[in-house]
Amino acid sequence: MKNSLYVAWRGPDLREGWGPVGKLEFDAGIYRFYYTEGARKLPGFRPFTQMKDLDLIYESPELFPLFANRLLSRSRQEYEAFLQWTGFHAAEAPDPIALLGVTEGLRQTDQVEVFPCPLPDANGNYQNKFFLHGLRWVSNDSLASLRHLPLGKELTLVPEPNNTYDPHAVALHTNGHKLGYVPRYLARDVGALLQNTDGALRVKIEQINHDAPLQHRVLCLISARWPRDFEPCSGLEFHPIPKSLLVSASN
């Protein structure tokens, strides 16, 4: 079974450059990476080290270093806590792709992140787990309020079309406090869902990790009815560059 993530890059100025530039797949024991059209369109993007050719499909039996380095080593003392923060357990030996899909592979040392393209669940609904973004920008009162929020608490979605950094931004509020934001890779789809699900879109607190760094502090679950004709990750920037993949997709 194929498991996959899109790879995004953000420029130094968050107001100008962010978008998908490639796709990471795992299928039949082989990791595969290839660039998407976003790599050609995104201002300032340069191909990754050891993956210089936009037209090639890169394959390896091991996870490419670009992504493996985004996973916490099992030898680290905080590894088990890290798994718990992300909703996994040490006994599960989580799939690297699944783990990266929740953590987004974020590092302070570069401008790369990864994310899954949402798929309908067994009941045909939209569901996705994500860590709340933007906690470092909220007030101290908002951070303090986290200690009093119960698991399962529903958050209010508030679009911010005048947001300086992203006109698709969707903030999450509760009890008069802005807690943070839906991740940027979900924001456009969430905006569409808000308009097409007749109030059936829900975001709830799945887990609060009081001992975790801010980027892993609040794990949320978003759910909605999957609208007819809803196609996430369908823009040109998501289309593969290698011609062989374009041919196979059309057959």
C-alpha positions as CSV (number, residue, x, y, z in Angstrom):
1,M,0.0,0.0,0.0
2,K,1.4,3.4,-1.0
3,N,1.9,6.0,1.8
4,S,2.7,9.5,0.8
5,L,3.4,13.1,1.9
6,Y,3.8,16.3,0.0
7,V,6.9,18.3,0.6
8,A,6.6,22.1,1.0
9,W,9.1,24.9,1.1
10,R,8.8,28.4,2.5
11,G,10.9,31.4,1.6
12,P,12.5,33.7,4.2
13,D,9.6,36.1,3.8
14,L,6.5,34.1,4.8
15,R,4.3,36.6,2.9
16,E,5.8,35.7,-0.4
17,G,7.0,32.1,-0.6
18,W,5.3,28.9,0.6
19,G,4.0,25.9,-1.3
20,P,4.4,22.3,-2.3
21,V,7.6,21.5,-4.3
22,G,7.7,17.6,-4.2
23,K,6.2,14.4,-3.1
24,L,7.6,11.6,-0.9
25,E,6.1,8.1,-1.3
26,F,6.7,4.7,0.3
27,D,5.5,1.7,-1.7
28,A,6.5,-2.0,-1.7
29,G,9.6,-1.3,0.5
30,I,10.9,1.6,-1.6
31,Y,11.0,5.3,-0.8
32,R,10.4,7.5,-3.8
33,F,10.7,11.3,-4.1
34,Y,10.0,13.5,-7.1
35,Y,9.4,17.2,-7.7
36,T,6.1,18.8,-8.5
37,E,5.3,21.8,-10.5
38,G,5.5,24.0,-7.4
39,A,9.3,23.6,-7.6
40,R,9.2,25.5,-10.9
41,K,6.8,28.2,-9.7
42,L,7.9,29.1,-6.2
43,P,10.1,32.2,-6.1
44,G,13.5,31.5,-4.6
45,F,13.3,27.7,-4.4
46,R,16.4,25.7,-5.3
47,P,16.5,21.8,-5.6
48,F,17.5,19.9,-2.6
49,T,21.1,18.7,-2.1
50,Q,21.6,15.3,-3.8
51,M,18.3,15.8,-5.7
52,K,19.3,18.4,-8.2
53,D,17.4,17.2,-11.3
54,L,13.7,18.3,-11.3
55,D,12.9,15.7,-14.0
56,L,14.1,12.6,-12.1
57,I,12.4,10.1,-9.8
58,Y,14.6,9.3,-6.8
59,E,14.3,5.9,-5.2
60,S,15.9,4.3,-2.1
61,P,15.3,1.3,0.2
62,E,16.0,3.8,3.1
63,L,14.3,7.0,4.0
64,F,16.2,9.9,2.3
65,P,18.4,11.8,4.7
66,L,16.5,15.0,4.0
67,F,13.5,13.4,5.8
68,A,15.2,10.9,8.1
69,N,16.9,13.8,9.9
70,R,13.5,15.2,10.8
71,L,12.7,12.2,13.0
72,L,13.9,12.0,16.5
73,S,16.4,9.2,17.0
74,R,15.1,6.2,19.1
75,S,18.3,6.5,21.2
76,R,17.3,10.0,22.4
77,Q,16.1,10.1,26.0
78,E,12.9,12.0,25.1
79,Y,11.9,9.6,22.3
80,E,9.0,8.0,24.1
81,A,7.7,11.3,25.3
82,F,8.0,12.5,21.7
83,L,5.8,9.6,20.5
84,Q,3.2,10.4,23.2
85,W,3.1,14.0,22.2
86,T,2.2,13.0,18.6
87,G,-0.5,10.5,19.7
88,F,1.6,7.4,19.1
89,H,3.1,4.8,21.5
90,A,6.5,3.3,21.7
91,A,5.1,-0.2,21.3
92,E,3.6,0.7,18.0
93,A,6.9,1.4,16.1
94,P,5.1,4.0,14.0
95,D,5.7,4.2,10.3
96,P,8.1,7.1,9.5
97,I,5.7,8.5,6.9
98,A,2.8,8.6,9.4
99,L,5.0,10.2,12.1
100,L,6.3,12.8,9.7
101,G,2.7,13.5,8.6
102,V,1.7,14.5,12.1
103,T,4.9,16.4,13.1
104,E,5.3,18.0,9.6
105,G,9.0,17.3,9.8
106,L,9.6,20.9,11.0
107,R,13.1,22.0,12.0
108,Q,14.4,25.4,13.0
109,T,17.4,25.1,10.8
110,D,15.7,25.0,7.4
111,Q,12.5,25.9,5.5
112,V,11.1,22.5,4.6
113,E,7.9,20.9,5.9
114,V,5.9,17.8,4.9
115,F,2.1,17.1,5.1
116,P,-0.4,14.5,4.0
117,C,-3.1,15.1,1.4
118,P,-6.4,14.4,3.2
119,L,-8.3,11.3,2.1
120,P,-11.9,10.3,3.0
121,D,-12.1,7.9,6.0
122,A,-14.0,4.6,6.1
123,N,-17.2,6.5,6.4
124,G,-16.5,9.0,3.6
125,N,-15.7,11.8,6.0
126,Y,-12.9,14.3,6.2
127,Q,-10.5,13.8,9.2
128,N,-7.1,15.1,9.9
129,K,-4.8,15.5,13.0
130,F,-2.5,18.5,13.3
131,F,-0.6,20.5,15.8
132,L,-1.8,23.9,16.5
133,H,0.3,26.5,14.8
134,G,1.3,30.0,16.0
135,L,1.3,29.4,19.7
136,R,4.4,31.5,20.1
137,W,2.5,34.6,18.9
138,V,-0.5,34.3,21.2
139,S,-0.8,36.1,24.5
140,N,0.4,34.7,27.8
141,D,-3.2,34.6,29.0
142,S,-4.1,32.3,26.0
143,L,-1.2,30.0,26.8
144,A,-2.2,29.9,30.4
145,S,-5.8,29.0,29.4
146,L,-4.5,25.7,27.9
147,R,-4.1,24.3,31.4
148,H,-7.8,24.5,32.0
149,L,-9.1,23.2,28.7
150,P,-10.5,19.6,28.7
151,L,-9.8,17.1,26.0
152,G,-12.5,17.0,23.4
153,K,-13.0,20.8,23.8
154,E,-14.4,22.2,20.5
155,L,-12.6,25.2,19.1
156,T,-14.1,28.0,17.0
157,L,-12.8,28.5,13.5
158,V,-12.3,32.2,12.5
159,P,-11.1,33.0,9.0
160,E,-8.7,35.9,8.7
161,P,-8.9,37.2,5.1
162,N,-6.9,40.3,6.0
163,N,-4.0,38.3,7.6
164,T,-0.8,39.9,6.4
165,Y,1.0,36.6,6.0
166,D,-1.7,34.4,4.6
167,P,-5.1,35.6,3.3
168,H,-6.3,32.0,3.7
169,A,-5.4,31.9,7.4
170,V,-7.9,30.3,9.8
171,A,-7.5,31.1,13.5
172,L,-8.8,28.9,16.4
173,H,-10.5,30.5,19.4
174,T,-12.0,29.4,22.7
175,N,-13.4,31.2,25.7
176,G,-12.4,34.6,24.3
177,H,-8.8,33.6,23.6
178,K,-7.1,33.1,20.2
179,L,-5.1,29.9,20.7
180,G,-3.4,29.7,17.3
181,Y,-4.0,28.7,13.7
182,V,-4.8,25.8,11.5
183,P,-1.5,24.8,9.7
184,R,-1.0,26.7,6.5
185,Y,-1.1,23.5,4.4
186,L,-4.7,22.9,5.6
187,A,-5.9,26.5,5.6
188,R,-7.2,26.8,2.0
189,D,-9.0,23.5,2.2
190,V,-10.5,24.4,5.6
191,G,-11.8,27.7,4.1
192,A,-13.5,25.7,1.4
193,L,-15.0,23.2,3.9
194,L,-16.4,26.1,6.0
195,Q,-18.4,27.2,3.0
196,N,-19.5,23.7,1.9
197,T,-20.3,21.7,5.0
198,D,-23.2,23.6,6.5
199,G,-21.6,24.0,9.9
200,A,-20.6,20.4,10.1
201,L,-16.9,21.2,10.3
202,R,-15.5,20.6,13.8
203,V,-12.0,21.1,15.4
204,K,-11.5,19.5,18.8
205,I,-8.6,19.2,21.2
206,E,-7.2,15.7,20.9
207,Q,-4.3,16.1,23.3
208,I,-2.5,18.8,25.3
209,N,1.2,18.1,26.0
210,H,2.1,20.5,28.8
211,D,5.7,19.3,28.9
212,A,6.3,19.6,25.1
213,P,7.8,22.4,23.0
214,L,5.2,24.9,21.6
215,Q,5.1,23.3,18.2
216,H,4.0,20.0,19.8
217,R,1.9,21.5,22.6
218,V,-1.7,21.1,21.3
219,L,-2.8,18.2,19.0
220,C,-6.1,18.8,17.3
221,L,-8.6,16.7,15.3
222,I,-10.5,18.3,12.5
223,S,-13.5,16.5,11.0
224,A,-16.3,17.3,8.5
225,R,-18.5,15.7,5.9
226,W,-16.6,15.3,2.6
227,P,-18.4,17.6,0.2
228,R,-19.2,16.4,-3.3
229,D,-16.5,17.5,-5.8
230,F,-14.1,18.4,-3.0
231,E,-10.6,17.7,-4.2
232,P,-7.7,18.7,-1.9
233,C,-4.2,19.0,-3.2
234,S,-5.5,19.3,-6.8
235,G,-3.8,22.6,-8.0
236,L,-1.1,22.6,-10.7
237,E,1.6,23.0,-8.1
238,F,0.8,19.5,-6.9
239,H,1.2,17.9,-10.3
240,P,4.4,15.7,-10.8
241,I,7.1,17.0,-13.0
242,P,8.6,13.7,-14.3
243,K,6.9,12.8,-17.6
244,S,6.6,9.1,-16.8
245,L,4.3,9.9,-13.8
246,L,2.2,12.2,-16.0
247,V,1.8,9.4,-18.5
248,S,0.8,6.8,-15.9
249,A,-1.6,9.1,-14.2
250,S,-3.5,9.6,-17.5
251,N,-3.8,5.9,-18.2
